[in-house]
Every structure is written in C-alpha cells, then in structure tokens.
Amino acid sequence: MNPFRSLADYEAFIYRLGSRFAAIRRSTLVVVRRGATVAILRGELEFDHGTFLVEEIGAIDLMRSQDRGDG
C-alpha cells in the first residue's frame, strides 16, 4: 500500500528525512516533478560513515501505483 496520497505528501516526507532520522547528517534530495502524479528523486544523503548518492532512481507515479493496488 502506498502511504503517500499526493506528491506533496511524498515531498514533505523526503524534505523532513533529516529531522526524522538522526543518522542523516545532510540531505540534498530534491523531488523533481514531471507531472501531477509523477516525480524523480535526485540528490545525496550524508551519514557519519559516508554519503549515499541518489540519482534518478526512477519515476514515482503515485496514481499508477494506487490504481494497481501495489503501493
């Protein structure tokens, strides 16, 4: 089940990661909207032990996953 009802919900989750998880030292993650229900996630998450690069991990289509019911 998809916990996000909108791209705004997804963006809020992404942009609050640093305040929700103490292990994240820095985040440059950006949600790049590609339509009303489609976005791409880009950027980096920095932890004490290193940096994890997130670069176009794929399009997020909220409506499509809700319609299929596969979250």
C-alpha positions as CSV (number, residue, x, y, z in Angstrom):
1,M,0.0,0.0,0.0
2,N,1.3,3.4,-0.9
3,P,1.4,5.7,2.2
4,F,1.5,8.9,0.1
5,R,-1.8,10.3,-1.2
6,S,-0.1,13.1,-3.2
7,L,3.3,14.3,-4.4
8,A,3.0,17.0,-1.7
9,D,2.9,14.2,0.9
10,Y,5.9,12.5,-0.7
11,E,7.8,15.8,-0.9
12,A,7.1,16.5,2.8
13,F,8.4,13.1,3.7
14,I,11.6,13.5,1.7
15,Y,12.3,17.0,2.9
16,R,11.8,16.0,6.6
17,L,14.1,13.0,6.5
18,G,16.9,14.8,8.2
19,S,14.8,15.9,11.1
20,R,13.2,12.5,11.5
21,F,16.4,10.4,11.3
22,A,19.4,11.5,13.4
23,A,21.7,9.3,11.4
24,I,21.3,11.6,8.4
25,R,23.8,14.4,8.7
26,R,22.9,16.2,5.4
27,S,20.4,15.8,2.6
28,T,20.4,17.3,-0.8
29,L,17.5,15.2,-2.0
30,V,15.2,17.0,-4.4
31,V,11.8,15.8,-5.8
32,V,11.7,16.8,-9.4
33,R,8.0,16.9,-10.6
34,R,7.4,15.5,-14.0
35,G,3.6,15.8,-13.9
36,A,0.7,15.9,-11.5
37,T,1.5,12.5,-10.1
38,V,5.0,11.7,-11.4
39,A,8.3,12.7,-9.9
40,I,12.0,11.8,-9.9
41,L,14.2,11.8,-6.8
42,R,17.8,13.1,-7.0
43,G,20.5,14.1,-4.6
44,E,22.6,12.7,-1.8
45,L,22.1,11.6,1.8
46,E,25.2,12.0,4.0
47,F,25.7,9.8,7.0
48,D,28.6,9.6,9.6
49,H,30.0,6.7,7.7
50,G,29.7,8.1,4.2
51,T,27.5,9.5,1.5
52,F,24.8,7.7,-0.4
53,L,24.1,9.1,-3.9
54,V,20.5,9.0,-5.1
55,E,20.3,9.9,-8.8
56,E,17.2,9.3,-10.8
57,I,16.2,6.2,-9.1
58,G,13.1,6.1,-11.3
59,A,9.9,7.9,-11.8
60,I,7.4,7.8,-8.9
61,D,3.9,7.6,-10.3
62,L,1.5,7.8,-7.3
63,M,-1.7,7.4,-9.2
64,R,-0.5,4.5,-11.2
65,S,0.6,2.5,-8.1
66,Q,-2.7,3.4,-6.3
67,D,-4.7,2.2,-9.3
68,R,-2.9,-1.1,-9.4
69,G,-3.0,-1.5,-5.6
70,D,0.6,-2.5,-5.4
71,G,1.6,0.5,-3.2
